[in-house]
Amino acid sequence: MATFPVLSTMANGLSVFRTWMDAVGDNLANLNTVRRTDEAAFQARFVVAEAVDYGNAATPGIGSGSRVAGVAFGSAEGRLVHDPEHPLADEDGMVRLPDIDMATQMTQLIQAQRGYQANLAVVDRARDAYLAALQIGK
Amino acid sequence: MPIGPVAGVSSAAFTPLATLAETASTRGAASTQPSGFGDAVIGALDDLSAAHNTADALATRAATGQLADVHDYTIAATEASLATELTVAVRNKAVEAFTSIMNMPL
């Protein structure tokens, strides 16, 4: 709605960070997804964000936040691990694990969480500001 | 500082409700006509109604487990609440102005 443009802007931003958290969650959940060596490993998910700059009606030139442009995939090669006991192991005793680093994923999770919180903070401040504006002249 | 006449207060400001309803139905086509206070109120009410409809639809989706983003609902509810506050503020100002005029000693 055009009356409170910052709120829809922040809704877009929140969706991007929520998607990022989803992607990190997917990556972490598949940290131990084992594949055969003749298959592609689980590929890490990367969220690609892009600016929505068609502008908002109130202030042309200022965009309307960001949106998810798509999802990029990490290495399909993964890493080969020697695990002869595994039912999916090949004749050399190797299996393919995804090339995902847990520490990197946790760092990204915190970044996504903080980004989400920052967007929420803007919503809160904007709401307070709008309510204060309605008090003018009272 | 000279205080000029209030531009919004004209005959259009006191359009009867029946006319307002007609204005509402033809509002999209009649954008060339001068917009009075009535049009502004009708527009605000339309926005308010749309905001509440959005929030209600999202609440239903939340209740039925189809809501992808929690913040979609809370932001829609915030927008609806702010729009309500805004409309109430405008109405209060209008009633205040009307009361002031009615209390004018003649």
gemmi code that builds the backbone of each chain (N, CA, C; Angstrom):
import gemmi

chains = {
    "A": [
        ("MET", (0.851, -1.187, 0.000), (0.000, 0.000, 0.000), (0.882, 1.231, 0.000)),
        ("ALA", (0.410, 2.212, -0.699), (1.273, 3.375, -0.926), (1.359, 4.292, 0.289)),
        ("THR", (0.427, 4.133, 1.219), (0.432, 5.073, 2.349), (1.641, 4.862, 3.242)),
        ("PHE", (2.037, 3.607, 3.434), (3.166, 3.304, 4.313), (4.199, 2.507, 3.521)),
        ("PRO", (4.897, 3.173, 2.586), (5.752, 2.407, 1.664), (6.864, 1.633, 2.350)),
        ("VAL", (7.379, 2.173, 3.473), (8.527, 1.510, 4.101), (8.132, 0.119, 4.605)),
        ("LEU", (6.866, -0.059, 4.945), (6.457, -1.369, 5.477), (6.550, -2.452, 4.401)),
        ("SER", (6.097, -2.147, 3.190), (6.197, -3.176, 2.146), (7.651, -3.380, 1.737)),
        ("THR", (8.440, -2.288, 1.776), (9.871, -2.439, 1.504), (10.492, -3.424, 2.485)),
        ("MET", (10.173, -3.254, 3.754), (10.758, -4.120, 4.776), (10.222, -5.549, 4.652)),
        ("ALA", (8.972, -5.687, 4.211), (8.437, -7.044, 4.007), (9.251, -7.772, 2.944)),
        ("ASN", (9.624, -7.033, 1.872), (10.471, -7.638, 0.840), (11.812, -8.066, 1.423)),
        ("GLY", (12.425, -7.143, 2.197), (13.729, -7.452, 2.779), (13.659, -8.641, 3.716)),
        ("LEU", (12.599, -8.691, 4.533), (12.443, -9.809, 5.472), (12.332, -11.127, 4.714)),
        ("SER", (11.627, -11.100, 3.574), (11.479, -12.335, 2.797), (12.834, -12.815, 2.288)),
        ("VAL", (13.689, -11.859, 1.873), (15.011, -12.249, 1.388), (15.802, -12.925, 2.500)),
        ("PHE", (15.794, -12.307, 3.690), (16.586, -12.892, 4.783), (15.977, -14.203, 5.267)),
        ("ARG", (14.646, -14.298, 5.212), (14.017, -15.568, 5.577), (14.433, -16.660, 4.596)),
        ("THR", (14.475, -16.306, 3.296), (14.915, -17.273, 2.293), (16.357, -17.677, 2.528)),
        ("TRP", (17.187, -16.711, 2.916), (18.594, -17.012, 3.199), (18.688, -17.999, 4.362)),
        ("MET", (17.870, -17.749, 5.409), (17.882, -18.687, 6.538), (17.414, -20.067, 6.089)),
        ("ASP", (16.410, -20.107, 5.210), (15.944, -21.390, 4.665), (17.089, -22.112, 3.964)),
        ("ALA", (17.837, -21.340, 3.137), (18.937, -21.943, 2.375), (20.005, -22.486, 3.316)),
        ("VAL", (20.357, -21.695, 4.330), (21.370, -22.156, 5.285), (20.859, -23.407, 6.001)),
        ("GLY", (19.595, -23.393, 6.371), (19.016, -24.563, 7.034), (19.088, -25.794, 6.151)),
        ("ASP", (18.779, -25.600, 4.855), (18.855, -26.715, 3.908), (20.285, -27.244, 3.813)),
        ("ASN", (21.243, -26.304, 3.730), (22.653, -26.703, 3.639), (23.074, -27.484, 4.874)),
        ("LEU", (22.679, -26.972, 6.053), (23.073, -27.652, 7.294), (22.411, -29.015, 7.396)),
        ("ALA", (21.142, -29.087, 6.962), (20.422, -30.357, 7.056), (21.043, -31.415, 6.157)),
        ("ASN", (21.682, -30.952, 5.077), (22.268, -31.899, 4.131), (23.771, -32.042, 4.293)),
        ("LEU", (24.259, -31.597, 5.446), (25.698, -31.647, 5.699), (26.232, -33.074, 5.564)),
        ("ASN", (25.431, -34.042, 5.947), (25.874, -35.437, 5.927), (25.151, -36.255, 4.865)),
        ("THR", (24.642, -35.566, 3.839), (23.965, -36.301, 2.775), (25.004, -37.017, 1.910)),
        ("VAL", (24.999, -38.323, 2.016), (26.011, -39.127, 1.317), (25.465, -39.559, -0.033)),
        ("ARG", (26.322, -39.475, -1.060), (25.935, -39.945, -2.399), (26.987, -40.930, -2.877)),
        ("ARG", (26.606, -41.694, -3.898), (27.598, -42.568, -4.532), (28.634, -41.716, -5.251)),
        ("THR", (29.792, -42.288, -5.499), (30.854, -41.509, -6.164), (30.502, -41.218, -7.622)),
        ("ASP", (29.574, -42.008, -8.215), (29.210, -41.704, -9.607), (28.027, -40.738, -9.684)),
        ("GLU", (27.575, -40.238, -8.513), (26.502, -39.238, -8.502), (27.081, -37.871, -8.130)),
        ("ALA", (26.290, -36.837, -8.412), (26.698, -35.488, -7.987), (26.429, -35.354, -6.494)),
        ("ALA", (27.330, -34.636, -5.812), (27.126, -34.401, -4.386), (25.977, -33.415, -4.191)),
        ("PHE", (25.439, -33.373, -2.982), (24.452, -32.335, -2.667), (25.131, -30.981, -2.840)),
        ("GLN", (24.482, -30.095, -3.605), (25.095, -28.788, -3.876), (24.588, -27.749, -2.891)),
        ("ALA", (25.512, -27.006, -2.316), (25.117, -25.955, -1.375), (24.218, -24.939, -2.078)),
        ("ARG", (23.238, -24.432, -1.328), (22.311, -23.430, -1.881), (22.787, -22.035, -1.513)),
        ("PHE", (22.854, -21.180, -2.508), (23.192, -19.776, -2.259), (22.040, -18.911, -2.768)),
        ("VAL", (21.534, -18.031, -1.911), (20.439, -17.153, -2.322), (21.025, -15.922, -3.011)),
        ("VAL", (20.505, -15.622, -4.190), (20.946, -14.426, -4.914), (19.874, -13.348, -4.735)),
        ("ALA", (20.269, -12.256, -4.078), (19.318, -11.154, -3.855), (19.555, -10.077, -4.890)),
        ("GLU", (18.505, -9.356, -5.216), (18.668, -8.207, -6.116), (17.778, -7.079, -5.632)),
        ("ALA", (18.200, -5.844, -5.963), (17.443, -4.675, -5.525), (16.185, -4.528, -6.363)),
        ("VAL", (15.103, -4.127, -5.707), (13.879, -3.785, -6.425), (13.919, -2.274, -6.595)),
        ("ASP", (14.283, -1.802, -7.792), (14.440, -0.352, -7.917), (13.446, 0.250, -8.885)),
        ("TYR", (12.230, -0.323, -8.938), (11.209, 0.380, -9.720), (10.672, 1.584, -8.972)),
        ("GLY", (11.191, 1.800, -7.748), (10.834, 3.013, -7.012), (9.490, 2.895, -6.342)),
        ("ASN", (9.314, 3.618, -5.247), (7.991, 3.653, -4.657), (7.345, 4.987, -4.977)),
        ("ALA", (6.037, 5.004, -4.912), (5.286, 6.153, -5.405), (5.610, 7.422, -4.630)),
        ("ALA", (5.851, 7.272, -3.325), (6.046, 8.457, -2.493), (7.372, 9.141, -2.792)),
        ("THR", (8.426, 8.358, -2.991), (9.750, 8.926, -3.217), (10.420, 8.223, -4.386)),
        ("PRO", (10.224, 8.725, -5.605), (10.905, 8.116, -6.748), (12.415, 8.217, -6.560)),
        ("GLY", (13.131, 7.201, -6.976), (14.574, 7.198, -6.766), (14.957, 6.280, -5.637)),
        ("ILE", (14.073, 6.146, -4.666), (14.312, 5.173, -3.595), (13.541, 3.918, -3.963)),
        ("GLY", (14.234, 2.803, -3.956), (13.630, 1.562, -4.401), (12.683, 0.963, -3.382)),
        ("SER", (12.246, -0.242, -3.654), (11.290, -0.913, -2.771), (11.902, -2.145, -2.143)),
        ("GLY", (13.164, -2.042, -1.746), (13.788, -3.139, -1.023), (14.483, -4.118, -1.948)),
        ("SER", (14.465, -5.384, -1.561), (15.172, -6.396, -2.340), (14.262, -7.597, -2.526)),
        ("ARG", (14.656, -8.441, -3.441), (13.903, -9.683, -3.638), (14.888, -10.778, -4.015)),
        ("VAL", (14.408, -11.997, -3.918), (15.256, -13.135, -4.268), (15.251, -13.280, -5.778)),
        ("ALA", (16.432, -13.112, -6.388), (16.523, -13.217, -7.848), (16.603, -14.679, -8.266)),
        ("GLY", (17.106, -15.514, -7.382), (17.230, -16.917, -7.737), (18.123, -17.625, -6.743)),
        ("VAL", (18.380, -18.882, -6.992), (19.236, -19.664, -6.114), (20.402, -20.194, -6.938)),
        ("ALA", (21.616, -19.958, -6.444), (22.802, -20.495, -7.117), (23.240, -21.750, -6.378)),
        ("PHE", (23.866, -22.664, -7.118), (24.263, -23.929, -6.518), (25.780, -24.031, -6.421)),
        ("GLY", (26.219, -24.631, -5.329), (27.655, -24.805, -5.115), (28.197, -25.999, -5.874)),
        ("SER", (29.374, -26.436, -5.452), (30.083, -27.493, -6.169), (29.304, -28.803, -6.145)),
        ("ALA", (29.167, -29.417, -7.336), (28.530, -30.733, -7.420), (29.551, -31.833, -7.187)),
        ("GLU", (30.820, -31.429, -7.208), (31.893, -32.405, -7.037), (31.966, -32.880, -5.587)),
        ("GLY", (31.727, -31.934, -4.660), (31.791, -32.276, -3.253), (33.175, -32.727, -2.856)),
        ("ARG", (33.217, -33.618, -1.876), (34.531, -34.172, -1.502), (34.375, -35.680, -1.323)),
        ("LEU", (35.431, -36.387, -1.661), (35.393, -37.848, -1.564), (35.920, -38.260, -0.190)),
        ("VAL", (35.176, -39.120, 0.460), (35.558, -39.554, 1.806), (35.681, -41.076, 1.795)),
        ("HIS", (36.702, -41.554, 2.451), (36.898, -43.005, 2.532), (36.038, -43.562, 3.659)),
        ("ASP", (35.020, -44.369, 3.304), (34.116, -44.936, 4.309), (33.648, -46.296, 3.796)),
        ("PRO", (34.530, -47.290, 3.852), (34.214, -48.587, 3.237), (33.009, -49.286, 3.846)),
        ("GLU", (32.652, -48.935, 5.086), (31.502, -49.582, 5.736), (30.179, -49.089, 5.151)),
        ("HIS", (30.219, -47.917, 4.513), (28.964, -47.302, 4.067), (28.339, -48.106, 2.927)),
        ("PRO", (27.014, -48.331, 2.984), (26.374, -49.111, 1.916), (26.505, -48.482, 0.536)),
        ("LEU", (26.733, -47.164, 0.471), (26.842, -46.500, -0.827), (28.289, -46.427, -1.326)),
        ("ALA", (29.218, -46.991, -0.553), (30.635, -46.882, -0.930), (30.907, -47.665, -2.218)),
        ("ASP", (31.815, -47.145, -3.060), (32.181, -47.869, -4.286), (33.259, -48.917, -3.962)),
        ("GLU", (33.820, -49.525, -4.995), (34.749, -50.638, -4.745), (36.026, -50.170, -4.059)),
        ("ASP", (36.347, -48.866, -4.188), (37.518, -48.341, -3.481), (37.163, -47.916, -2.050)),
        ("GLY", (35.884, -48.026, -1.663), (35.464, -47.638, -0.313), (35.222, -46.151, -0.169)),
        ("MET", (34.970, -45.482, -1.318), (34.790, -44.031, -1.257), (33.307, -43.665, -1.398)),
        ("VAL", (32.901, -42.589, -0.705), (31.564, -41.994, -0.899), (31.752, -40.505, -1.151)),
        ("ARG", (30.678, -39.865, -1.654), (30.767, -38.431, -1.968), (29.932, -37.651, -0.972)),
        ("LEU", (30.564, -36.704, -0.314), (29.870, -35.849, 0.659), (29.817, -34.427, 0.115)),
        ("PRO", (28.829, -33.630, 0.515), (28.760, -32.248, 0.007), (29.920, -31.407, 0.528)),
        ("ASP", (30.309, -30.436, -0.285), (31.423, -29.561, 0.096), (30.861, -28.350, 0.840)),
        ("ILE", (30.297, -28.585, 2.016), (29.702, -27.508, 2.806), (30.456, -27.409, 4.122)),
        ("ASP", (30.867, -26.175, 4.445), (31.596, -25.944, 5.683), (30.617, -25.460, 6.743)),
        ("MET", (30.561, -26.196, 7.854), (29.563, -25.865, 8.869), (29.812, -24.487, 9.479)),
        ("ALA", (31.079, -24.148, 9.714), (31.381, -22.846, 10.327), (30.903, -21.707, 9.430)),
        ("THR", (31.146, -21.861, 8.105), (30.681, -20.831, 7.167), (29.159, -20.713, 7.216)),
        ("GLN", (28.499, -21.873, 7.256), (27.046, -21.857, 7.270), (26.508, -21.194, 8.550)),
        ("MET", (27.148, -21.503, 9.679), (26.695, -20.900, 10.940), (26.902, -19.389, 10.915)),
        ("THR", (28.041, -18.955, 10.332), (28.289, -17.513, 10.207), (27.213, -16.867, 9.352)),
        ("GLN", (26.886, -17.542, 8.247), (25.841, -16.998, 7.367), (24.495, -16.975, 8.076)),
        ("LEU", (24.263, -17.989, 8.921), (22.993, -18.033, 9.652), (22.872, -16.826, 10.559)),
        ("ILE", (23.972, -16.497, 11.232), (23.948, -15.328, 12.123), (23.759, -14.048, 11.308)),
        ("GLN", (24.444, -13.970, 10.158), (24.276, -12.793, 9.296), (22.809, -12.654, 8.871)),
        ("ALA", (22.213, -13.779, 8.467), (20.819, -13.740, 8.017), (19.895, -13.338, 9.165)),
        ("GLN", (20.181, -13.884, 10.350), (19.339, -13.559, 11.508), (19.441, -12.085, 11.851)),
        ("ARG", (20.676, -11.568, 11.846), (20.866, -10.145, 12.162), (20.218, -9.267, 11.109)),
        ("GLY", (20.332, -9.678, 9.848), (19.691, -8.914, 8.777), (18.187, -8.871, 8.960)),
        ("TYR", (17.625, -10.024, 9.304), (16.181, -10.117, 9.555), (15.797, -9.185, 10.691)),
        ("GLN", (16.598, -9.231, 11.769), (16.295, -8.377, 12.925), (16.409, -6.901, 12.557)),
        ("ALA", (17.402, -6.564, 11.713), (17.555, -5.161, 11.313), (16.324, -4.690, 10.555)),
        ("ASN", (15.812, -5.559, 9.677), (14.604, -5.196, 8.932), (13.416, -5.031, 9.866)),
        ("LEU", (13.328, -5.926, 10.863), (12.240, -5.813, 11.838), (12.355, -4.522, 12.630)),
        ("ALA", (13.614, -4.128, 12.957), (13.822, -2.889, 13.704), (13.305, -1.699, 12.910)),
        ("VAL", (13.532, -1.727, 11.574), (13.028, -0.633, 10.743), (11.497, -0.598, 10.795)),
        ("VAL", (10.878, -1.780, 10.733), (9.406, -1.831, 10.801), (8.929, -1.199, 12.105)),
        ("ASP", (9.577, -1.577, 13.206), (9.189, -1.039, 14.519), (9.330, 0.468, 14.574)),
        ("ARG", (10.518, 0.955, 14.129), (10.768, 2.401, 14.175), (9.792, 3.138, 13.275)),
        ("ALA", (9.550, 2.571, 12.071), (8.640, 3.233, 11.132), (7.238, 3.321, 11.731)),
        ("ARG", (6.817, 2.229, 12.386), (5.490, 2.229, 12.992), (5.412, 3.295, 14.088)),
        ("ASP", (6.464, 3.347, 14.924), (6.496, 4.374, 15.980), (6.438, 5.767, 15.370)),
        ("ALA", (7.214, 5.960, 14.277), (7.254, 7.284, 13.660), (5.887, 7.657, 13.086)),
        ("TYR", (5.247, 6.697, 12.402), (3.922, 6.963, 11.839), (2.922, 7.310, 12.952)),
        ("LEU", (2.979, 6.537, 14.044), (2.039, 6.796, 15.145), (2.311, 8.165, 15.747)),
        ("ALA", (3.620, 8.535, 15.846), (3.953, 9.851, 16.390), (3.428, 10.944, 15.467)),
        ("ALA", (3.527, 10.689, 14.137), (3.036, 11.686, 13.183), (1.529, 11.899, 13.339)),
        ("LEU", (0.827, 10.828, 13.712), (-0.635, 10.958, 13.890), (-0.974, 11.755, 15.140)),
        ("GLN", (0.016, 11.953, 16.002), (-0.233, 12.710, 17.227), (-0.060, 14.207, 17.020)),
        ("ILE", (0.415, 14.615, 15.812), (0.632, 16.041, 15.559), (-0.683, 16.794, 15.726)),
        ("GLY", (-0.624, 17.858, 16.468), (-1.805, 18.707, 16.619), (-2.776, 18.246, 17.674)),
        ("LYS", (-2.388, 17.230, 18.431), (-3.321, 16.759, 19.469), (-3.117, 17.538, 20.752)),
    ],
    "B": [
        ("MET", (1.477, 36.336, 10.713), (1.249, 35.472, 9.553), (-0.227, 35.479, 9.205)),
        ("PRO", (-0.581, 35.791, 7.942), (-2.010, 35.781, 7.600), (-2.513, 34.346, 7.504)),
        ("ILE", (-3.688, 34.138, 7.996), (-4.276, 32.801, 7.933), (-5.266, 32.772, 6.790)),
        ("GLY", (-4.920, 32.041, 5.731), (-5.755, 31.980, 4.542), (-6.988, 31.119, 4.773)),
        ("PRO", (-7.935, 31.180, 3.879), (-9.123, 30.325, 4.018), (-8.743, 28.859, 3.846)),
        ("VAL", (-9.461, 28.004, 4.516), (-9.188, 26.564, 4.395), (-9.707, 26.092, 3.048)),
        ("ALA", (-8.774, 25.697, 2.181), (-9.145, 25.390, 0.801), (-10.079, 24.192, 0.712)),
        ("GLY", (-9.897, 23.250, 1.602), (-10.685, 22.017, 1.514), (-12.148, 22.218, 1.858)),
        ("VAL", (-12.435, 23.277, 2.616), (-13.829, 23.449, 3.039), (-14.582, 24.163, 1.933)),
        ("SER", (-15.335, 23.402, 1.193), (-16.177, 23.971, 0.140), (-17.491, 23.216, 0.206)),
        ("SER", (-18.327, 23.415, -0.789), (-19.592, 22.680, -0.772), (-19.321, 21.179, -0.900)),
        ("ALA", (-18.218, 20.848, -1.565), (-17.900, 19.425, -1.739), (-17.591, 18.758, -0.403)),
        ("ALA", (-17.195, 19.579, 0.562), (-16.844, 19.005, 1.848), (-18.062, 18.432, 2.551)),
        ("PHE", (-19.222, 18.905, 2.207), (-20.421, 18.441, 2.914), (-21.335, 17.669, 1.980)),
        ("THR", (-20.725, 16.924, 1.047), (-21.508, 16.107, 0.122), (-22.295, 15.068, 0.914)),
        ("PRO", (-23.570, 14.923, 0.602), (-24.334, 13.901, 1.337), (-23.805, 12.501, 1.063)),
        ("LEU", (-24.128, 11.581, 1.954), (-23.572, 10.227, 1.876), (-23.943, 9.522, 0.579)),
        ("ALA", (-25.193, 9.753, 0.089), (-25.621, 9.089, -1.138), (-24.705, 9.477, -2.291)),
        ("THR", (-24.369, 10.758, -2.346), (-23.467, 11.220, -3.395), (-22.089, 10.611, -3.212)),
        ("LEU", (-21.687, 10.481, -1.957), (-20.378, 9.884, -1.682), (-20.329, 8.465, -2.213)),
        ("ALA", (-21.423, 7.700, -2.013), (-21.460, 6.320, -2.484), (-21.328, 6.289, -3.998)),
        ("GLU", (-22.040, 7.234, -4.674), (-21.927, 7.308, -6.136), (-20.499, 7.634, -6.525)),
        ("THR", (-19.923, 8.583, -5.806), (-18.539, 8.971, -6.093), (-17.626, 7.766, -5.964)),
        ("ALA", (-17.894, 6.950, -4.944), (-17.034, 5.794, -4.716), (-17.099, 4.835, -5.891)),
        ("SER", (-18.330, 4.640, -6.431), (-18.453, 3.658, -7.512), (-17.840, 4.172, -8.802)),
        ("THR", (-17.810, 5.487, -8.980), (-17.279, 6.011, -10.233), (-15.925, 6.666, -10.040)),
        ("ARG", (-15.306, 6.374, -8.898), (-14.089, 7.103, -8.543), (-12.969, 6.861, -9.552)),
        ("GLY", (-12.890, 5.618, -10.045), (-11.816, 5.301, -10.976), (-11.903, 6.141, -12.241)),
        ("ALA", (-13.139, 6.315, -12.773), (-13.297, 7.026, -14.035), (-13.241, 8.535, -13.829)),
        ("ALA", (-13.704, 8.993, -12.691), (-13.875, 10.427, -12.473), (-12.650, 11.058, -11.830)),
        ("SER", (-11.480, 10.717, -12.345), (-10.270, 11.250, -11.720), (-10.018, 12.692, -12.125)),
        ("THR", (-10.694, 13.154, -13.206), (-10.447, 14.515, -13.659), (-11.208, 15.533, -12.820)),
        ("GLN", (-12.243, 15.066, -12.101), (-13.031, 16.002, -11.308), (-12.224, 16.476, -10.101)),
        ("PRO", (-12.518, 17.682, -9.643), (-11.798, 18.168, -8.465), (-12.070, 17.274, -7.268)),
        ("SER", (-11.019, 16.927, -6.525), (-11.197, 16.015, -5.405), (-11.428, 16.813, -4.133)),
        ("GLY", (-12.560, 16.584, -3.514), (-12.896, 17.273, -2.277), (-12.541, 16.420, -1.082)),
        ("PHE", (-12.969, 16.884, 0.049), (-12.700, 16.145, 1.280), (-13.382, 14.785, 1.262)),
        ("GLY", (-14.600, 14.743, 0.697), (-15.339, 13.481, 0.616), (-14.565, 12.428, -0.147)),
        ("ASP", (-13.999, 12.837, -1.291), (-13.210, 11.895, -2.091), (-12.026, 11.375, -1.296)),
        ("ALA", (-11.392, 12.300, -0.569), (-10.225, 11.897, 0.223), (-10.616, 10.853, 1.258)),
        ("VAL", (-11.761, 11.104, 1.918), (-12.209, 10.154, 2.948), (-12.545, 8.817, 2.315)),
        ("ILE", (-13.258, 8.868, 1.183), (-13.627, 7.617, 0.510), (-12.374, 6.849, 0.103)),
        ("GLY", (-11.397, 7.595, -0.428), (-10.141, 6.942, -0.818), (-9.464, 6.285, 0.360)),
        ("ALA", (-9.438, 7.009, 1.484), (-8.804, 6.470, 2.687), (-9.547, 5.225, 3.162)),
        ("LEU", (-10.894, 5.274, 3.074), (-11.681, 4.109, 3.513), (-11.433, 2.916, 2.601)),
        ("ASP", (-11.279, 3.185, 1.288), (-10.973, 2.100, 0.353), (-9.646, 1.451, 0.727)),
        ("ASP", (-8.636, 2.305, 0.981), (-7.315, 1.796, 1.361), (-7.419, 0.980, 2.635)),
        ("LEU", (-8.176, 1.520, 3.592), (-8.336, 0.842, 4.883), (-8.968, -0.528, 4.696)),
        ("SER", (-10.026, -0.535, 3.873), (-10.726, -1.798, 3.624), (-9.795, -2.804, 2.951)),
        ("ALA", (-9.003, -2.316, 1.984), (-8.068, -3.215, 1.296), (-7.035, -3.759, 2.268)),
        ("ALA", (-6.526, -2.868, 3.146), (-5.515, -3.313, 4.111), (-6.090, -4.382, 5.035)),
        ("HIS", (-7.339, -4.167, 5.480), (-7.940, -5.165, 6.378), (-8.218, -6.468, 5.643)),
        ("ASN", (-8.642, -6.362, 4.372), (-8.883, -7.592, 3.605), (-7.595, -8.395, 3.464)),
        ("THR", (-6.486, -7.677, 3.167), (-5.196, -8.364, 3.037), (-4.829, -9.054, 4.336)),
        ("ALA", (-4.962, -8.311, 5.441), (-4.593, -8.881, 6.740), (-5.475, -10.083, 7.066)),
        ("ASP", (-6.775, -9.972, 6.754), (-7.695, -11.085, 7.044), (-7.329, -12.318, 6.221)),
        ("ALA", (-7.031, -12.081, 4.930), (-6.674, -13.215, 4.069), (-5.419, -13.906, 4.588)),
        ("LEU", (-4.447, -13.092, 5.016), (-3.200, -13.682, 5.527), (-3.443, -14.401, 6.851)),
        ("ALA", (-4.351, -13.856, 7.686), (-4.671, -14.533, 8.947), (-5.286, -15.893, 8.668)),
        ("THR", (-6.172, -15.950, 7.654), (-6.772, -17.238, 7.279), (-5.695, -18.210, 6.829)),
        ("ARG", (-4.753, -17.692, 6.012), (-3.684, -18.581, 5.536), (-2.814, -19.052, 6.686)),
        ("ALA", (-2.614, -18.166, 7.678), (-1.827, -18.579, 8.846), (-2.549, -19.681, 9.605)),
        ("ALA", (-3.882, -19.530, 9.734), (-4.652, -20.518, 10.487), (-4.702, -21.856, 9.767)),
        ("THR", (-4.647, -21.816, 8.426), (-4.737, -23.067, 7.681), (-3.364, -23.604, 7.304)),
        ("GLY", (-2.326, -22.978, 7.828), (-0.984, -23.500, 7.591), (-0.442, -23.244, 6.204)),
        ("GLN", (-0.956, -22.211, 5.519), (-0.468, -21.921, 4.164), (0.384, -20.667, 4.119)),
        ("LEU", (0.691, -20.124, 5.289), (1.441, -18.868, 5.321), (2.938, -19.159, 5.227)),
        ("ALA", (3.552, -18.667, 4.145), (4.993, -18.933, 3.965), (5.819, -18.032, 4.867)),
        ("ASP", (5.403, -16.777, 4.992), (6.183, -15.816, 5.754), (5.351, -15.251, 6.896)),
        ("VAL", (5.831, -15.443, 8.115), (5.115, -14.926, 9.282), (5.016, -13.406, 9.200)),
        ("HIS", (6.121, -12.776, 8.762), (6.140, -11.315, 8.755), (5.151, -10.733, 7.755)),
        ("ASP", (4.780, -11.511, 6.725), (3.770, -11.005, 5.783), (2.490, -10.664, 6.529)),
        ("TYR", (2.090, -11.570, 7.429), (0.869, -11.304, 8.178), (1.045, -10.151, 9.163)),
        ("THR", (2.140, -10.184, 9.936), (2.289, -9.152, 10.975), (2.425, -7.768, 10.349)),
        ("ILE", (3.109, -7.696, 9.205), (3.248, -6.383, 8.552), (1.911, -5.940, 7.982)),
        ("ALA", (1.156, -6.861, 7.406), (-0.171, -6.503, 6.888), (-1.061, -6.030, 8.037)),
        ("ALA", (-0.960, -6.717, 9.189), (-1.769, -6.307, 10.344), (-1.335, -4.927, 10.828)),
        ("THR", (-0.008, -4.669, 10.823), (0.485, -3.347, 11.225), (-0.019, -2.272, 10.275)),
        ("GLU", (0.028, -2.580, 8.963), (-0.464, -1.613, 7.979), (-1.943, -1.320, 8.206)),
        ("ALA", (-2.707, -2.392, 8.459), (-4.145, -2.210, 8.669), (-4.390, -1.359, 9.910)),
        ("SER", (-3.611, -1.643, 10.966), (-3.799, -0.890, 12.202), (-3.420, 0.582, 12.017)),
        ("LEU", (-2.303, 0.820, 11.285), (-1.890, 2.214, 11.035), (-2.922, 2.929, 10.165)),
        ("ALA", (-3.458, 2.224, 9.162), (-4.453, 2.839, 8.287), (-5.698, 3.204, 9.094)),
        ("THR", (-6.064, 2.314, 10.037), (-7.210, 2.616, 10.892), (-6.950, 3.857, 11.729)),
        ("GLU", (-5.755, 3.905, 12.327), (-5.397, 5.073, 13.150), (-5.478, 6.357, 12.327)),
        ("LEU", (-4.951, 6.246, 11.089), (-4.922, 7.420, 10.215), (-6.348, 7.875, 9.895)),
        ("THR", (-7.195, 6.898, 9.541), (-8.570, 7.240, 9.198), (-9.289, 7.850, 10.392)),
        ("VAL", (-9.077, 7.267, 11.563), (-9.719, 7.798, 12.771), (-9.236, 9.218, 13.039)),
        ("ALA", (-7.921, 9.449, 12.832), (-7.371, 10.798, 13.056), (-8.019, 11.796, 12.111)),
        ("VAL", (-8.148, 11.390, 10.827), (-8.770, 12.289, 9.843), (-10.225, 12.561, 10.217)),
        ("ARG", (-10.931, 11.513, 10.613), (-12.333, 11.680, 11.005), (-12.447, 12.606, 12.198)),
        ("ASN", (-11.589, 12.403, 13.202), (-11.627, 13.253, 14.397), (-11.396, 14.711, 14.035)),
        ("LYS", (-10.416, 14.937, 13.136), (-10.144, 16.317, 12.710), (-11.355, 16.904, 12.020)),
        ("ALA", (-11.994, 16.093, 11.172), (-13.151, 16.584, 10.428), (-14.288, 16.927, 11.383)),
        ("VAL", (-14.544, 16.013, 12.317), (-15.628, 16.252, 13.286), (-15.317, 17.479, 14.124)),
        ("GLU", (-14.028, 17.608, 14.492), (-13.596, 18.765, 15.284), (-13.870, 20.067, 14.532)),
        ("ALA", (-13.515, 20.069, 13.226), (-13.720, 21.264, 12.411), (-15.204, 21.574, 12.295)),
        ("PHE", (-15.993, 20.519, 12.057), (-17.441, 20.698, 11.925), (-18.028, 21.248, 13.217)),
        ("THR", (-17.602, 20.684, 14.362), (-18.109, 21.145, 15.655), (-17.739, 22.601, 15.886)),
        ("SER", (-16.501, 22.968, 15.522), (-16.067, 24.360, 15.695), (-16.974, 25.296, 14.917)),
        ("ILE", (-17.297, 24.865, 13.672), (-18.145, 25.737, 12.838), (-19.551, 25.816, 13.429)),
        ("MET", (-20.070, 24.664, 13.894), (-21.429, 24.654, 14.447), (-21.514, 25.471, 15.732)),
        ("ASN", (-20.406, 25.551, 16.461), (-20.410, 26.301, 17.714), (-20.107, 27.785, 17.509)),
        ("MET", (-19.931, 28.172, 16.247), (-19.595, 29.571, 15.977), (-20.758, 30.464, 16.390)),
        ("PRO", (-20.521, 31.453, 17.223), (-21.634, 32.319, 17.634), (-22.032, 33.241, 16.480)),
        ("LEU", (-23.323, 33.238, 16.193), (-23.796, 34.052, 15.070), (-24.701, 35.168, 15.574)),
    ],
}
model = gemmi.Model(1)
for chain_id, residues in chains.items():
    chain = gemmi.Chain(chain_id)
    for i, (resn, *xyz) in enumerate(residues, 1):
        res = gemmi.Residue()
        res.name, res.seqid = resn, gemmi.SeqId(i, " ")
        for name, pos in zip(("N", "CA", "C"), xyz):
            atom = gemmi.Atom()
            atom.name, atom.element = name, gemmi.Element(name[0])
            atom.pos, atom.b_iso = gemmi.Position(*pos), 0.0
            res.add_atom(atom)
        chain.add_residue(res)
    model.add_chain(chain)
structure = gemmi.Structure()
structure.add_model(model)
structure.setup_entities()
